[in-house]
Amino acid sequence: MITVPLIPESAPFNTEQRAWLNGFLAGLLSKGEVGASPTGSGSAEAKPSLLITFGSQSGNSETLAKKLGKEAANRGFTPKVAGLDNVQASDFTASGNVLLITSTWGEGDMPDNAVSFWETLTNNGSSPQFTGVRYSVLALGDMNYGDTFCLAGRKLDERLEQLGAQRVYPRVDCDVEFDELAKAWSDGAFKALLDRASASTGIASVVVEPAVKIEVKEEGYSKKNPFPAPLIANIKLNAEGSAKDTRHIGLSLAGSGLVYETGDALGVLSQNCP
């Protein structure tokens, strides 16, 4: 039952104004309690907050973070997107839910806007604690860099866990073509964070491995899924003794379903001998 408040006689209104306001409140509240949810359970359930933060050198991580910020709002979060140079440890604990995207710069270094934050995390004796923070990391990199591939993301992922944060979804390490892996990661991370936000108390914690490799299958042939075309012609077009070496190269498209048309561009991804 809803209790309808009455304007007290001591309020600065005359009798007619007070009667009008009492009638207005009675009519308004007769339709349901102000702020009630459609099911009548009381105040509307607040959306969980989500901090999406990025370490970016060339802009890829920043662009991806802003894109995820828009998607997060549609997923049921109240998102905030900010670079690592504009967040403090207290922002992590205040949000409770964090998605961190970072590239790696140089030979395994943090990108410029993440250097100060990293130094804060590695300040022995006064490093912040992230107890209660749920997080996941997406690392962008280049596999050509070998041992330092995605090193900045790997270091941040491990350090957050050491400082008490809970990894709710495994880190994903991406090569230069990261769109599909980033999408798979965000889908999994969003779901994991929402599940934790809505879970009842007393659920046993889940141990998650630090990194996962996601295989994304593509349909058809493309730059990311090239057709293994055999070489069927390699004819030198220059006369003997010429300083030039111009070749006519033939590749077979048999079995690919691809059809060459005038103006098409050909990309060749050759495999070097080990």
MOTA-V432303 format. One record per residue. SS is DSSP state (H for helix, E for strand, L for the rest). PHI is phi as a letter, one per 40 degrees, with the letter a starting at -180 (none if undefined). PSI is psi as a letter, one per 40 degrees, with the letter a starting at -180 (* if undefined). Layout:
ss->[SS SS]
phi->[PHI PHI]
psi->[PSI PSI]
This chain:
ss->[L L L L L L L L L L L L L L H H H H H H H H H H H H H H H L L L L L L E L L L L L L E L L L L E E E E E E E E L L L L H H H H H H H H H H H H H H H L L E E E E E E E H H H L L H H H H H H H L E E E E E E L E E L L L E E L H H H H H H H H H H L L L L L L L L L L L L E E E E E E E L L H H H H H H L L H H H H H H H H H H H H L L L E E L L L E E E E L L L L H H H H H H H H H H H H H H H H H H H H L L L L L L L L L L L L E E L L L L L L L L L L L L L L L L L L E E E E E E L L L L L L L L L L E E E E E L L L L L L L L L L L L L L L L L L L L L L L]
phi->[none c c c c b c c c c c c b c d c c c c c c c c c c c c c c c c h c d g c c d c g c h c c c c c c c a c b b a b b b b h c c c c c c c c c c c c c c c c h b b c b b a c c c b b b d c c c c c c g b b b b b a c b b g c g c c c d c b c c c c c c c b c d g b c c b b d g c b a a b b b b a b c c c g c c d f c c c c c c d c c c c c c h c b c c a c c b b b c c c b d c c c c c c c d c c d c c c c c c c c c c c g c c c b c b c c a a b b c b c b c g b a d c b c c c c c c b a a b c c c c c g c c c b b b c b b b c b d g c g c b c b d g c b b b b b c b c c d]
psi->[h h h h i i h i d e i f i i d d d d d d d d d d d d d d e e e i h h e i i d e f e a i h h i i i i h h h i i h h d e e d d d d d d d d d d d d d d e e e i g i h h i i e e e i i d d d d d d d d h h h h h i i h i b g e i i i d e e d d d d d d d e g h d f i i i f h e h h i i h h h h a h e e e b d e h f d d d d d d d d d d d d e e i h h e h i i h h i a d g e d d d d d d d d d d d d d d d d d d d e i i i e h i i h h h i d i i h h h h h i h i i a d e g i h g h i h e h g h h e i i h e i e i g h i h h h h h e h e d e i h h i h e i i h h h g i h i h *]
